[in-house]
């Protein structure tokens, strides 16, 4: 039974090694792009913080503490239709 030419094994191995090489290089490129984007993001963050501090803008405005469990959908809908009767009549 013929096993095939020895050169086929060599070519197959070379293709596999080239695949591993290309995958390794692609991972390096992706890491470089990720690091670049992280650096740009940090630079923009620093610049925006400096601008906001020089303009006197607060970091965050706190959201009022609202208990949403006490609201029901039917009550909100009733109030909405009561305050705007044009929705019910289709006008």
mmCIF file as gemmi writes it, N, C-alpha and C atoms, coordinates in Angstrom:
data_model
loop_
_atom_site.group_PDB
_atom_site.id
_atom_site.type_symbol
_atom_site.label_atom_id
_atom_site.label_alt_id
_atom_site.label_comp_id
_atom_site.label_asym_id
_atom_site.label_entity_id
_atom_site.label_seq_id
_atom_site.pdbx_PDB_ins_code
_atom_site.Cartn_x
_atom_site.Cartn_y
_atom_site.Cartn_z
_atom_site.occupancy
_atom_site.B_iso_or_equiv
_atom_site.pdbx_formal_charge
_atom_site.auth_seq_id
_atom_site.auth_asym_id
_atom_site.pdbx_PDB_model_num
ATOM 1 N N . UNK Axp A 1 ? 0.837 -1.177 0 1 0 ? 1 A 1
ATOM 2 C CA . UNK Axp A 1 ? 0 0 0 1 0 ? 1 A 1
ATOM 3 C C . UNK Axp A 1 ? 0.883 1.243 0 1 0 ? 1 A 1
ATOM 4 N N . UNK Axp A 2 ? 0.586 2.149 -0.893 1 0 ? 2 A 1
ATOM 5 C CA . UNK Axp A 2 ? 1.422 3.333 -1.058 1 0 ? 2 A 1
ATOM 6 C C . UNK Axp A 2 ? 1.051 4.381 -0.013 1 0 ? 2 A 1
ATOM 7 N N . UNK Axp A 3 ? 2.044 4.94 0.617 1 0 ? 3 A 1
ATOM 8 C CA . UNK Axp A 3 ? 1.838 5.919 1.682 1 0 ? 3 A 1
ATOM 9 C C . UNK Axp A 3 ? 1.816 7.351 1.163 1 0 ? 3 A 1
ATOM 10 N N . UNK Axp A 4 ? 2.219 7.589 -0.04 1 0 ? 4 A 1
ATOM 11 C CA . UNK Axp A 4 ? 2.295 8.937 -0.568 1 0 ? 4 A 1
ATOM 12 C C . UNK Axp A 4 ? 3.717 9.418 -0.597 1 0 ? 4 A 1
ATOM 13 N N . UNK Axp A 5 ? 3.953 10.465 -1.292 1 0 ? 5 A 1
ATOM 14 C CA . UNK Axp A 5 ? 5.291 11.006 -1.455 1 0 ? 5 A 1
ATOM 15 C C . UNK Axp A 5 ? 5.735 11.681 -0.162 1 0 ? 5 A 1
ATOM 16 N N . UNK Axp A 6 ? 7.001 11.5 0.232 1 0 ? 6 A 1
ATOM 17 C CA . UNK Axp A 6 ? 7.479 12.153 1.467 1 0 ? 6 A 1
ATOM 18 C C . UNK Axp A 6 ? 7.373 13.676 1.424 1 0 ? 6 A 1
ATOM 19 N N . UNK Axp A 7 ? 7.404 14.236 0.232 1 0 ? 7 A 1
ATOM 20 C CA . UNK Axp A 7 ? 7.304 15.693 0.105 1 0 ? 7 A 1
ATOM 21 C C . UNK Axp A 7 ? 5.94 16.188 0.6 1 0 ? 7 A 1
ATOM 22 N N . UNK Axp A 8 ? 4.872 15.39 0.482 1 0 ? 8 A 1
ATOM 23 C CA . UNK Axp A 8 ? 3.548 15.8 0.937 1 0 ? 8 A 1
ATOM 24 C C . UNK Axp A 8 ? 3.541 16.055 2.439 1 0 ? 8 A 1
ATOM 25 N N . UNK Axp A 9 ? 4.224 15.198 3.181 1 0 ? 9 A 1
ATOM 26 C CA . UNK Axp A 9 ? 4.301 15.38 4.632 1 0 ? 9 A 1
ATOM 27 C C . UNK Axp A 9 ? 5.032 16.678 4.966 1 0 ? 9 A 1
ATOM 28 N N . UNK Axp A 10 ? 6.097 16.955 4.226 1 0 ? 10 A 1
ATOM 29 C CA . UNK Axp A 10 ? 6.861 18.181 4.453 1 0 ? 10 A 1
ATOM 30 C C . UNK Axp A 10 ? 6.015 19.411 4.139 1 0 ? 10 A 1
ATOM 31 N N . UNK Axp A 11 ? 5.276 19.372 3.036 1 0 ? 11 A 1
ATOM 32 C CA . UNK Axp A 11 ? 4.438 20.514 2.657 1 0 ? 11 A 1
ATOM 33 C C . UNK Axp A 11 ? 3.294 20.716 3.657 1 0 ? 11 A 1
ATOM 34 N N . UNK Axp A 12 ? 2.723 19.603 4.115 1 0 ? 12 A 1
ATOM 35 C CA . UNK Axp A 12 ? 1.645 19.697 5.097 1 0 ? 12 A 1
ATOM 36 C C . UNK Axp A 12 ? 2.146 20.329 6.397 1 0 ? 12 A 1
ATOM 37 N N . UNK Axp A 13 ? 3.318 19.908 6.818 1 0 ? 13 A 1
ATOM 38 C CA . UNK Axp A 13 ? 3.91 20.475 8.037 1 0 ? 13 A 1
ATOM 39 C C . UNK Axp A 13 ? 4.222 21.959 7.851 1 0 ? 13 A 1
ATOM 40 N N . UNK Axp A 14 ? 4.722 22.312 6.668 1 0 ? 14 A 1
ATOM 41 C CA . UNK Axp A 14 ? 5.044 23.721 6.398 1 0 ? 14 A 1
ATOM 42 C C . UNK Axp A 14 ? 3.783 24.58 6.424 1 0 ? 14 A 1
ATOM 43 N N . UNK Axp A 15 ? 2.677 24.049 5.86 1 0 ? 15 A 1
ATOM 44 C CA . UNK Axp A 15 ? 1.416 24.798 5.898 1 0 ? 15 A 1
ATOM 45 C C . UNK Axp A 15 ? 0.937 24.992 7.341 1 0 ? 15 A 1
ATOM 46 N N . UNK Axp A 16 ? 1.089 23.954 8.149 1 0 ? 16 A 1
ATOM 47 C CA . UNK Axp A 16 ? 0.671 24.046 9.544 1 0 ? 16 A 1
ATOM 48 C C . UNK Axp A 16 ? 1.513 25.066 10.31 1 0 ? 16 A 1
ATOM 49 N N . UNK Axp A 17 ? 2.82 25.037 10.097 1 0 ? 17 A 1
ATOM 50 C CA . UNK Axp A 17 ? 3.711 25.99 10.762 1 0 ? 17 A 1
ATOM 51 C C . UNK Axp A 17 ? 3.383 27.41 10.312 1 0 ? 17 A 1
ATOM 52 N N . UNK Axp A 18 ? 3.07 27.6 9.037 1 0 ? 18 A 1
ATOM 53 C CA . UNK Axp A 18 ? 2.728 28.932 8.53 1 0 ? 18 A 1
ATOM 54 C C . UNK Axp A 18 ? 1.404 29.406 9.153 1 0 ? 18 A 1
ATOM 55 N N . UNK Axp A 19 ? 0.451 28.474 9.32 1 0 ? 19 A 1
ATOM 56 C CA . UNK Axp A 19 ? -0.815 28.819 9.969 1 0 ? 19 A 1
ATOM 57 C C . UNK Axp A 19 ? -0.568 29.293 11.402 1 0 ? 19 A 1
ATOM 58 N N . UNK Axp A 20 ? 0.257 28.567 12.136 1 0 ? 20 A 1
ATOM 59 C CA . UNK Axp A 20 ? 0.564 28.968 13.508 1 0 ? 20 A 1
ATOM 60 C C . UNK Axp A 20 ? 1.263 30.317 13.547 1 0 ? 20 A 1
ATOM 61 N N . UNK Axp A 21 ? 2.178 30.545 12.601 1 0 ? 21 A 1
ATOM 62 C CA . UNK Axp A 21 ? 2.901 31.818 12.533 1 0 ? 21 A 1
ATOM 63 C C . UNK Axp A 21 ? 1.936 32.97 12.266 1 0 ? 21 A 1
ATOM 64 N N . UNK Axp A 22 ? 1.04 32.773 11.295 1 0 ? 22 A 1
ATOM 65 C CA . UNK Axp A 22 ? 0.089 33.84 10.955 1 0 ? 22 A 1
ATOM 66 C C . UNK Axp A 22 ? -0.87 34.116 12.111 1 0 ? 22 A 1
ATOM 67 N N . UNK Axp A 23 ? -1.288 33.059 12.814 1 0 ? 23 A 1
ATOM 68 C CA . UNK Axp A 23 ? -2.179 33.259 13.948 1 0 ? 23 A 1
ATOM 69 C C . UNK Axp A 23 ? -1.471 34.03 15.061 1 0 ? 23 A 1
ATOM 70 N N . UNK Axp A 24 ? -0.213 33.706 15.291 1 0 ? 24 A 1
ATOM 71 C CA . UNK Axp A 24 ? 0.563 34.414 16.315 1 0 ? 24 A 1
ATOM 72 C C . UNK Axp A 24 ? 0.727 35.886 15.947 1 0 ? 24 A 1
ATOM 73 N N . UNK Axp A 25 ? 1.015 36.152 14.68 1 0 ? 25 A 1
ATOM 74 C CA . UNK Axp A 25 ? 1.166 37.549 14.237 1 0 ? 25 A 1
ATOM 75 C C . UNK Axp A 25 ? -0.151 38.302 14.335 1 0 ? 25 A 1
ATOM 76 N N . UNK Axp A 26 ? -1.265 37.64 13.99 1 0 ? 26 A 1
ATOM 77 C CA . UNK Axp A 26 ? -2.573 38.294 14.069 1 0 ? 26 A 1
ATOM 78 C C . UNK Axp A 26 ? -2.914 38.635 15.519 1 0 ? 26 A 1
ATOM 79 N N . UNK Axp A 27 ? -2.584 37.749 16.456 1 0 ? 27 A 1
ATOM 80 C CA . UNK Axp A 27 ? -2.83 38.045 17.867 1 0 ? 27 A 1
ATOM 81 C C . UNK Axp A 27 ? -2.013 39.253 18.313 1 0 ? 27 A 1
ATOM 82 N N . UNK Axp A 28 ? -0.781 39.349 17.826 1 0 ? 28 A 1
ATOM 83 C CA . UNK Axp A 28 ? 0.051 40.503 18.163 1 0 ? 28 A 1
ATOM 84 C C . UNK Axp A 28 ? -0.526 41.797 17.627 1 0 ? 28 A 1
ATOM 85 N N . UNK Axp A 29 ? -1.037 41.744 16.389 1 0 ? 29 A 1
ATOM 86 C CA . UNK Axp A 29 ? -1.63 42.94 15.79 1 0 ? 29 A 1
ATOM 87 C C . UNK Axp A 29 ? -2.894 43.341 16.55 1 0 ? 29 A 1
ATOM 88 N N . UNK Axp A 30 ? -3.72 42.356 16.901 1 0 ? 30 A 1
ATOM 89 C CA . UNK Axp A 30 ? -4.939 42.667 17.651 1 0 ? 30 A 1
ATOM 90 C C . UNK Axp A 30 ? -4.615 43.254 19.025 1 0 ? 30 A 1
ATOM 91 N N . UNK Axp A 31 ? -3.604 42.724 19.682 1 0 ? 31 A 1
ATOM 92 C CA . UNK Axp A 31 ? -3.193 43.29 20.977 1 0 ? 31 A 1
ATOM 93 C C . UNK Axp A 31 ? -2.681 44.715 20.814 1 0 ? 31 A 1
ATOM 94 N N . UNK Axp A 32 ? -1.941 44.975 19.745 1 0 ? 32 A 1
ATOM 95 C CA . UNK Axp A 32 ? -1.439 46.327 19.498 1 0 ? 32 A 1
ATOM 96 C C . UNK Axp A 32 ? -2.59 47.298 19.25 1 0 ? 32 A 1
ATOM 97 N N . UNK Axp A 33 ? -3.582 46.866 18.474 1 0 ? 33 A 1
ATOM 98 C CA . UNK Axp A 33 ? -4.737 47.727 18.207 1 0 ? 33 A 1
ATOM 99 C C . UNK Axp A 33 ? -5.508 47.986 19.495 1 0 ? 33 A 1
ATOM 100 N N . UNK Axp A 34 ? -5.677 46.936 20.319 1 0 ? 34 A 1
ATOM 101 C CA . UNK Axp A 34 ? -6.399 47.099 21.582 1 0 ? 34 A 1
ATOM 102 C C . UNK Axp A 34 ? -5.66 48.067 22.502 1 0 ? 34 A 1
ATOM 103 N N . UNK Axp A 35 ? -4.334 47.942 22.569 1 0 ? 35 A 1
ATOM 104 C CA . UNK Axp A 35 ? -3.549 48.85 23.407 1 0 ? 35 A 1
ATOM 105 C C . UNK Axp A 35 ? -3.63 50.285 22.893 1 0 ? 35 A 1
ATOM 106 N N . UNK Axp A 36 ? -3.617 50.444 21.568 1 0 ? 36 A 1
ATOM 107 C CA . UNK Axp A 36 ? -3.731 51.776 20.98 1 0 ? 36 A 1
ATOM 108 C C . UNK Axp A 36 ? -5.074 52.401 21.325 1 0 ? 36 A 1
ATOM 109 N N . UNK Axp A 37 ? -6.152 51.632 21.189 1 0 ? 37 A 1
ATOM 110 C CA . UNK Axp A 37 ? -7.474 52.161 21.49 1 0 ? 37 A 1
ATOM 111 C C . UNK Axp A 37 ? -7.61 52.497 22.981 1 0 ? 37 A 1
ATOM 112 N N . UNK Axp A 38 ? -7.022 51.674 23.831 1 0 ? 38 A 1
ATOM 113 C CA . UNK Axp A 38 ? -7.049 51.953 25.27 1 0 ? 38 A 1
ATOM 114 C C . UNK Axp A 38 ? -6.297 53.25 25.578 1 0 ? 38 A 1
ATOM 115 N N . UNK Axp A 39 ? -5.153 53.437 24.929 1 0 ? 39 A 1
ATOM 116 C CA . UNK Axp A 39 ? -4.385 54.669 25.134 1 0 ? 39 A 1
ATOM 117 C C . UNK Axp A 39 ? -5.136 55.894 24.669 1 0 ? 39 A 1
ATOM 118 N N . UNK Axp A 40 ? -5.783 55.796 23.504 1 0 ? 40 A 1
ATOM 119 C CA . UNK Axp A 40 ? -6.563 56.926 22.993 1 0 ? 40 A 1
ATOM 120 C C . UNK Axp A 40 ? -7.719 57.232 23.937 1 0 ? 40 A 1
ATOM 121 N N . UNK Axp A 41 ? -8.377 56.167 24.427 1 0 ? 41 A 1
ATOM 122 C CA . UNK Axp A 41 ? -9.498 56.352 25.352 1 0 ? 41 A 1
ATOM 123 C C . UNK Axp A 41 ? -9.043 57.051 26.633 1 0 ? 41 A 1
ATOM 124 N N . UNK Axp A 42 ? -7.893 56.656 27.161 1 0 ? 42 A 1
ATOM 125 C CA . UNK Axp A 42 ? -7.38 57.293 28.376 1 0 ? 42 A 1
ATOM 126 C C . UNK Axp A 42 ? -7.019 58.75 28.121 1 0 ? 42 A 1
ATOM 127 N N . UNK Axp A 43 ? -6.429 59.022 26.957 1 0 ? 43 A 1
ATOM 128 C CA . UNK Axp A 43 ? -6.059 60.403 26.63 1 0 ? 43 A 1
ATOM 129 C C . UNK Axp A 43 ? -7.298 61.276 26.503 1 0 ? 43 A 1
ATOM 130 N N . UNK Axp A 44 ? -8.315 60.77 25.836 1 0 ? 44 A 1
ATOM 131 C CA . UNK Axp A 44 ? -9.557 61.54 25.687 1 0 ? 44 A 1
ATOM 132 C C . UNK Axp A 44 ? -10.207 61.749 27.052 1 0 ? 44 A 1
ATOM 133 N N . UNK Axp A 45 ? -10.141 60.739 27.906 1 0 ? 45 A 1
ATOM 134 C CA . UNK Axp A 45 ? -10.721 60.853 29.238 1 0 ? 45 A 1
ATOM 135 C C . UNK Axp A 45 ? -10.025 61.943 30.044 1 0 ? 45 A 1
ATOM 136 N N . UNK Axp A 46 ? -8.705 61.969 29.98 1 0 ? 46 A 1
ATOM 137 C CA . UNK Axp A 46 ? -7.946 62.99 30.719 1 0 ? 46 A 1
ATOM 138 C C . UNK Axp A 46 ? -8.277 64.377 30.194 1 0 ? 46 A 1
ATOM 139 N N . UNK Axp A 47 ? -8.319 64.524 28.862 1 0 ? 47 A 1
ATOM 140 C CA . UNK Axp A 47 ? -8.61 65.834 28.277 1 0 ? 47 A 1
ATOM 141 C C . UNK Axp A 47 ? -10.022 66.278 28.637 1 0 ? 47 A 1
ATOM 142 N N . UNK Axp A 48 ? -10.977 65.356 28.571 1 0 ? 48 A 1
ATOM 143 C CA . UNK Axp A 48 ? -12.355 65.746 28.901 1 0 ? 48 A 1
ATOM 144 C C . UNK Axp A 48 ? -12.498 66.109 30.373 1 0 ? 48 A 1
ATOM 145 N N . UNK Axp A 49 ? -11.775 65.425 31.251 1 0 ? 49 A 1
ATOM 146 C CA . UNK Axp A 49 ? -11.819 65.774 32.677 1 0 ? 49 A 1
ATOM 147 C C . UNK Axp A 49 ? -11.22 67.151 32.912 1 0 ? 49 A 1
ATOM 148 N N . UNK Axp A 50 ? -10.128 67.457 32.206 1 0 ? 50 A 1
ATOM 149 C CA . UNK Axp A 50 ? -9.524 68.796 32.355 1 0 ? 50 A 1
ATOM 150 C C . UNK Axp A 50 ? -10.47 69.879 31.85 1 0 ? 50 A 1
ATOM 151 N N . UNK Axp A 51 ? -11.122 69.63 30.727 1 0 ? 51 A 1
ATOM 152 C CA . UNK Axp A 51 ? -12.052 70.619 30.175 1 0 ? 51 A 1
ATOM 153 C C . UNK Axp A 51 ? -13.231 70.816 31.121 1 0 ? 51 A 1
ATOM 154 N N . UNK Axp A 52 ? -13.789 69.701 31.614 1 0 ? 52 A 1
ATOM 155 C CA . UNK Axp A 52 ? -14.951 69.833 32.5 1 0 ? 52 A 1
ATOM 156 C C . UNK Axp A 52 ? -14.575 70.504 33.818 1 0 ? 52 A 1
ATOM 157 N N . UNK Axp A 53 ? -13.368 70.252 34.324 1 0 ? 53 A 1
ATOM 158 C CA . UNK Axp A 53 ? -12.97 70.902 35.57 1 0 ? 53 A 1
ATOM 159 C C . UNK Axp A 53 ? -12.697 72.381 35.351 1 0 ? 53 A 1
ATOM 160 N N . UNK Axp A 54 ? -12.175 72.734 34.172 1 0 ? 54 A 1
ATOM 161 C CA . UNK Axp A 54 ? -11.922 74.148 33.921 1 0 ? 54 A 1
ATOM 162 C C . UNK Axp A 54 ? -13.212 74.915 33.68 1 0 ? 54 A 1
ATOM 163 N N . UNK Axp A 55 ? -14.243 74.226 33.168 1 0 ? 55 A 1
ATOM 164 C CA . UNK Axp A 55 ? -15.53 74.882 32.954 1 0 ? 55 A 1
ATOM 165 C C . UNK Axp A 55 ? -16.419 74.818 34.187 1 0 ? 55 A 1
ATOM 166 N N . UNK Axp A 56 ? -16.005 74.078 35.189 1 0 ? 56 A 1
ATOM 167 C CA . UNK Axp A 56 ? -16.781 73.985 36.425 1 0 ? 56 A 1
ATOM 168 C C . UNK Axp A 56 ? -17.975 73.058 36.312 1 0 ? 56 A 1
ATOM 169 N N . UNK Axp A 57 ? -17.88 72.065 35.445 1 0 ? 57 A 1
ATOM 170 C CA . UNK Axp A 57 ? -18.978 71.113 35.278 1 0 ? 57 A 1
ATOM 171 C C . UNK Axp A 57 ? -18.787 69.991 36.286 1 0 ? 57 A 1
ATOM 172 N N . UNK Axp A 58 ? -19.874 69.607 36.958 1 0 ? 58 A 1
ATOM 173 C CA . UNK Axp A 58 ? -19.806 68.518 37.932 1 0 ? 58 A 1
ATOM 174 C C . UNK Axp A 58 ? -19.554 67.198 37.223 1 0 ? 58 A 1
ATOM 175 N N . UNK Axp A 59 ? -18.969 66.265 37.949 1 0 ? 59 A 1
ATOM 176 C CA . UNK Axp A 59 ? -18.683 64.94 37.393 1 0 ? 59 A 1
ATOM 177 C C . UNK Axp A 59 ? -19.971 64.214 37.039 1 0 ? 59 A 1
ATOM 178 N N . UNK Axp A 60 ? -20.864 64.085 37.988 1 0 ? 60 A 1
ATOM 179 C CA . UNK Axp A 60 ? -22.13 63.409 37.757 1 0 ? 60 A 1
ATOM 180 C C . UNK Axp A 60 ? -23.227 64.127 38.508 1 0 ? 60 A 1
ATOM 181 N N . UNK Axp A 61 ? -24.38 64.149 37.893 1 0 ? 61 A 1
ATOM 182 C CA . UNK Axp A 61 ? -25.552 64.692 38.559 1 0 ? 61 A 1
ATOM 183 C C . UNK Axp A 61 ? -26.306 63.494 39.111 1 0 ? 61 A 1
ATOM 184 N N . UNK Axp A 62 ? -26.565 63.51 40.405 1 0 ? 62 A 1
ATOM 185 C CA . UNK Axp A 62 ? -27.219 62.357 41.015 1 0 ? 62 A 1
ATOM 186 C C . UNK Axp A 62 ? -28.675 62.283 40.572 1 0 ? 62 A 1
ATOM 187 N N . UNK Axp A 63 ? -29.121 61.072 40.315 1 0 ? 63 A 1
ATOM 188 C CA . UNK Axp A 63 ? -30.498 60.828 39.905 1 0 ? 63 A 1
ATOM 189 C C . UNK Axp A 63 ? -31.356 60.776 41.165 1 0 ? 63 A 1
ATOM 190 N N . UNK Axp A 64 ? -32.514 61.395 41.145 1 0 ? 64 A 1
ATOM 191 C CA . UNK Axp A 64 ? -33.354 61.353 42.339 1 0 ? 64 A 1
ATOM 192 C C . UNK Axp A 64 ? -33.772 59.92 42.653 1 0 ? 64 A 1
ATOM 193 N N . UNK Axp A 65 ? -33.852 59.623 43.93 1 0 ? 65 A 1
ATOM 194 C CA . UNK Axp A 65 ? -34.21 58.279 44.372 1 0 ? 65 A 1
ATOM 195 C C . UNK Axp A 65 ? -35.722 58.13 44.278 1 0 ? 65 A 1
ATOM 196 N N . UNK Axp A 66 ? -36.177 57.313 43.321 1 0 ? 66 A 1
ATOM 197 C CA . UNK Axp A 66 ? -37.603 57.121 43.083 1 0 ? 66 A 1
ATOM 198 C C . UNK Axp A 66 ? -37.927 55.658 43.314 1 0 ? 66 A 1
ATOM 199 N N . UNK Axp A 67 ? -38.995 55.403 44.037 1 0 ? 67 A 1
ATOM 200 C CA . UNK Axp A 67 ? -39.442 54.033 44.264 1 0 ? 67 A 1
ATOM 201 C C . UNK Axp A 67 ? -40.399 53.666 43.138 1 0 ? 67 A 1
ATOM 202 N N . UNK Axp A 68 ? -39.893 52.939 42.145 1 0 ? 68 A 1
ATOM 203 C CA . UNK Axp A 68 ? -40.698 52.596 40.987 1 0 ? 68 A 1
ATOM 204 C C . UNK Axp A 68 ? -41.687 51.48 41.277 1 0 ? 68 A 1
ATOM 205 N N . UNK Axp A 69 ? -41.541 50.796 42.4 1 0 ? 69 A 1
ATOM 206 C CA . UNK Axp A 69 ? -42.466 49.71 42.737 1 0 ? 69 A 1
ATOM 207 C C . UNK Axp A 69 ? -43.87 50.234 43.065 1 0 ? 69 A 1
ATOM 208 N N . UNK Axp A 70 ? -43.96 51.48 43.505 1 0 ? 70 A 1
ATOM 209 C CA . UNK Axp A 70 ? -45.28 52.003 43.874 1 0 ? 70 A 1
ATOM 210 C C . UNK Axp A 70 ? -46.101 52.419 42.658 1 0 ? 70 A 1
ATOM 211 N N . UNK Axp A 71 ? -45.45 52.573 41.499 1 0 ? 71 A 1
ATOM 212 C CA . UNK Axp A 71 ? -46.168 52.934 40.28 1 0 ? 71 A 1
ATOM 213 C C . UNK Axp A 71 ? -46.735 51.679 39.625 1 0 ? 71 A 1
ATOM 214 N N . UNK Axp A 72 ? -47.904 51.804 39.077 1 0 ? 72 A 1
ATOM 215 C CA . UNK Axp A 72 ? -48.496 50.718 38.316 1 0 ? 72 A 1
ATOM 216 C C . UNK Axp A 72 ? -48.791 51.234 36.919 1 0 ? 72 A 1
ATOM 217 N N . UNK Axp A 73 ? -48.788 50.331 35.963 1 0 ? 73 A 1
ATOM 218 C CA . UNK Axp A 73 ? -48.976 50.735 34.569 1 0 ? 73 A 1
ATOM 219 C C . UNK Axp A 73 ? -50.364 51.331 34.36 1 0 ? 73 A 1
ATOM 220 N N . UNK Axp A 74 ? -51.387 50.755 34.963 1 0 ? 74 A 1
ATOM 221 C CA . UNK Axp A 74 ? -52.743 51.259 34.753 1 0 ? 74 A 1
ATOM 222 C C . UNK Axp A 74 ? -52.888 52.684 35.302 1 0 ? 74 A 1
ATOM 223 N N . UNK Axp A 75 ? -52.218 52.988 36.421 1 0 ? 75 A 1
ATOM 224 C CA . UNK Axp A 75 ? -52.316 54.335 36.974 1 0 ? 75 A 1
ATOM 225 C C . UNK Axp A 75 ? -51.654 55.359 36.063 1 0 ? 75 A 1
ATOM 226 N N . UNK Axp A 76 ? -50.508 54.995 35.514 1 0 ? 76 A 1
ATOM 227 C CA . UNK Axp A 76 ? -49.816 55.918 34.61 1 0 ? 76 A 1
ATOM 228 C C . UNK Axp A 76 ? -50.639 56.13 33.351 1 0 ? 76 A 1
ATOM 229 N N . UNK Axp A 77 ? -51.215 55.04 32.81 1 0 ? 77 A 1
ATOM 230 C CA . UNK Axp A 77 ? -52.038 55.165 31.604 1 0 ? 77 A 1
ATOM 231 C C . UNK Axp A 77 ? -53.283 55.987 31.882 1 0 ? 77 A 1
ATOM 232 N N . UNK Axp A 78 ? -53.904 55.782 33.034 1 0 ? 78 A 1
ATOM 233 C CA . UNK Axp A 78 ? -55.103 56.538 33.385 1 0 ? 78 A 1
ATOM 234 C C . UNK Axp A 78 ? -54.78 58.023 33.485 1 0 ? 78 A 1
ATOM 235 N N . UNK Axp A 79 ? -53.7 58.349 34.153 1 0 ? 79 A 1
ATOM 236 C CA . UNK Axp A 79 ? -53.304 59.75 34.267 1 0 ? 79 A 1
ATOM 237 C C . UNK Axp A 79 ? -52.98 60.345 32.903 1 0 ? 79 A 1
ATOM 238 N N . UNK Axp A 80 ? -52.353 59.565 32.041 1 0 ? 80 A 1
ATOM 239 C CA . UNK Axp A 80 ? -51.977 60.073 30.734 1 0 ? 80 A 1
ATOM 240 C C . UNK Axp A 80 ? -53.229 60.393 29.917 1 0 ? 80 A 1
ATOM 241 N N . UNK Axp A 81 ? -54.218 59.484 29.933 1 0 ? 81 A 1
ATOM 242 C CA . UNK Axp A 81 ? -55.432 59.729 29.159 1 0 ? 81 A 1
ATOM 243 C C . UNK Axp A 81 ? -56.285 60.819 29.782 1 0 ? 81 A 1
ATOM 244 N N . UNK Axp A 82 ? -56.229 60.938 31.089 1 0 ? 82 A 1
ATOM 245 C CA . UNK Axp A 82 ? -56.997 61.982 31.765 1 0 ? 82 A 1
ATOM 246 C C . UNK Axp A 82 ? -56.419 63.354 31.429 1 0 ? 82 A 1
ATOM 247 N N . UNK Axp A 83 ? -55.094 63.454 31.38 1 0 ? 83 A 1
ATOM 248 C CA . UNK Axp A 83 ? -54.454 64.738 31.114 1 0 ? 83 A 1
ATOM 249 C C . UNK Axp A 83 ? -54.463 65.093 29.637 1 0 ? 83 A 1
ATOM 250 N N . UNK Axp A 84 ? -54.597 64.11 28.759 1 0 ? 84 A 1
ATOM 251 C CA . UNK Axp A 84 ? -54.571 64.371 27.333 1 0 ? 84 A 1
ATOM 252 C C . UNK Axp A 84 ? -55.704 63.586 26.673 1 0 ? 84 A 1
ATOM 253 N N . UNK Axp A 85 ? -56.922 64.1 26.7 1 0 ? 85 A 1
ATOM 254 C CA . UNK Axp A 85 ? -58.051 63.334 26.16 1 0 ? 85 A 1
ATOM 255 C C . UNK Axp A 85 ? -58.004 63.173 24.65 1 0 ? 85 A 1
ATOM 256 N N . UNK Axp A 86 ? -57.153 63.896 23.943 1 0 ? 86 A 1
ATOM 257 C CA . UNK Axp A 86 ? -57.055 63.753 22.494 1 0 ? 86 A 1
ATOM 258 C C . UNK Axp A 86 ? -56.552 62.389 22.067 1 0 ? 86 A 1
ATOM 259 N N . UNK Axp A 87 ? -55.827 61.711 22.955 1 0 ? 87 A 1
ATOM 260 C CA . UNK Axp A 87 ? -55.315 60.389 22.621 1 0 ? 87 A 1
ATOM 261 C C . UNK Axp A 87 ? -56.463 59.394 22.514 1 0 ? 87 A 1
ATOM 262 N N . UNK Axp A 88 ? -57.452 59.496 23.414 1 0 ? 88 A 1
ATOM 263 C CA . UNK Axp A 88 ? -58.57 58.555 23.422 1 0 ? 88 A 1
ATOM 264 C C . UNK Axp A 88 ? -59.462 58.783 22.212 1 0 ? 88 A 1
ATOM 265 N N . UNK Axp A 89 ? -59.72 60.044 21.888 1 0 ? 89 A 1
ATOM 266 C CA . UNK Axp A 89 ? -60.625 60.352 20.781 1 0 ? 89 A 1
ATOM 267 C C . UNK Axp A 89 ? -59.955 60.22 19.43 1 0 ? 89 A 1
ATOM 268 N N . UNK Axp A 90 ? -58.636 60.141 19.402 1 0 ? 90 A 1
ATOM 269 C CA . UNK Axp A 90 ? -57.919 60.027 18.134 1 0 ? 90 A 1
ATOM 270 C C . UNK Axp A 90 ? -57.816 61.355 17.388 1 0 ? 90 A 1
ATOM 271 N N . UNK Axp A 91 ? -57.916 62.442 18.072 1 0 ? 91 A 1
ATOM 272 C CA . UNK Axp A 91 ? -57.853 63.756 17.419 1 0 ? 91 A 1
ATOM 273 C C . UNK Axp A 91 ? -56.435 64.265 17.358 1 0 ? 91 A 1
